[in-house]
Amino acid sequence: MIGKYLLDYKEFTHYMDGHITRIDNDVSMRLTKAEYVSNDKAKRKKLKNRISTSLSGFEERIRKLESSFVEEMSAFKRK
């Protein structure tokens, strides 16, 4: 009888070791709050820089189009 319980215990511990190993692997792959916050800040900063460069590019294009429009209007008025 004791032998059967020892075998059951051995099988159970082997079974649980597999589950514990899987859980440990899952936990190690997750982000901590500090890692998430630092990644989020870096992504926000990168996105903010990209938006500001795009916005400045659009503003420059608008200025060029506006100056071209003014030149064309003055040429039209002269004619």
N, C-alpha and C positions, 0 to 999 in steps of 0.2 A: 504494500500500500504506500509506504513512504517513497519507494522507488518511482511509482507512478506520479506522485506529487512533485518529486524532483524533476522528472522529465517534463511535466506540464510547466513547472516554473522555468526551466531552461528554454522551452519553446516560447513561453510568454516573454521572457527577457530578450530573446533574439528578435521576436516580433516587435517589441517596443523599442529596441535599439535602432531598428530600421526607421521607425516613425520619428524618433528623436533626432536622428541624423537628418532626415528630410526637413523637419521643422527648423533645425539649426541652419541648414542651407538656405531655407526660405527667409529666415530672419536676417541672415548676413547679407542677403541681396537687397534688402529694403533700405530706403533712405532714412536718415535721421532728420529731425526737424531742423537742425543747424545746417545740414547739407542742403536740404530743400530751400531754406531761406537764402543761402549764399548762391545757389544755382538760380533762384528766382530773381535775385538782385542783379546778377550778371546778365541774365536774359533781358530784364527790363532796361538795363543800361544800354545794351547792344541795340535793342529795338528803338529806344529813344534816340540814340545816335543816328540810326538808319533813317528814322522819320525826319530828324532835323536836317540831315544832308539832302534828303529828297525834297523837303520843303524849301530849302535854300536854292536848290536847283530849279524848282518851279518858279520861285520868285525871280530868279535871274532870267529865265525864259520870258516871263511876263514883262520885265523891264525892257528886254530887247525888242519884243513885239510892240510894246508901247512906243519906244523910240522910233521904230520903223514906221509905225502908224502915223506918228507926228510928222515924220519926214515926208511920207506919201501925201498927207493932208496939206502940208505947206506947198508941195509941188503941184498938187491939184488946184489950190487957191491961186497960185501964180499963173497957171494956164487959164 
